[in-house]
């Protein structure tokens, strides 16, 4: 599985969302599944899935799927 596929899979599973609702323009609080609880579940899933530990500022700044790509690059995860 590529990092891109893994990234999308973690999003879908962590947010318990229907795969058909997923798109790369998804943003925090735009869908009911991505609320504060969903956000922390997603962050934990990403940390576990990619074997990283994100800084608090990055967790707060993680506001969209696309922004997440930028943040993950900081941790040497290429999507």
N, C-alpha and C positions, 0 to 999 in steps of 0.2 A: 504494500500500500504506500503510495507516495505521501509526502508531507501535506500536500494540498488536500488529498482525499481524507487523510487523518484529521486535518484541521476542520474540514466540513463535517466529518462524522462526529467529532467531539462537540461541535456546536449543536448538531441535531440531537444527540443523545443527552447532553448536559441540560439543554433547554426543554427536553421532552417535547420537541415540536414535530409536526408532521413533515416528512421529507419533502412533500410537494410545496410546502410553505417557504422552504429555505431559498434564499437568494443572496448573492454576494453584496447586495446593498443594504442588508439588515443592520439596524442600529438599535442601541440600547433604548428600552422603553417604547419602541415602535410596535412591538408585539407583546401581548400579555405574558408570554412565557419568559421574556427577558426583563424581569424586574430585579430588585436588589438580591433576592434569594437566588434566582436563576443566574445572576451575574457571578456570585461567589461559587456556585456549583460549576459554572463554566470555567472560572479561573482555576479551580482545583483540578478540573478535568484536563485543562491545558498543561498545567504544571506536571501532573502525573503522566499524561500522554507523551510529553516531549522531554521529561526528565529535567525540568528547570524549576527555579524558584524566582518568581517575579517580585520586583520591588513594589512597595505600596503605591508610589506615584504612577507606575505603569498599570497597576490594577485599576486605579481610579480613571486613568486616561483611556482605558480600553473601552471605547464608546461605539465601535462598529466593527464589522467583519474586516473592512479594509484597513482601519486604524490598527486592528490586531495584527495584520500582516507586518506593518511597520514596527510595532512593538516586539514581535517575535524575532525579527531580524537582529535586534539588539542582543538577543540571547542565542544568536547563531542558528536559528531555526529558519531555513529557507522554505518558503511556501511556493 
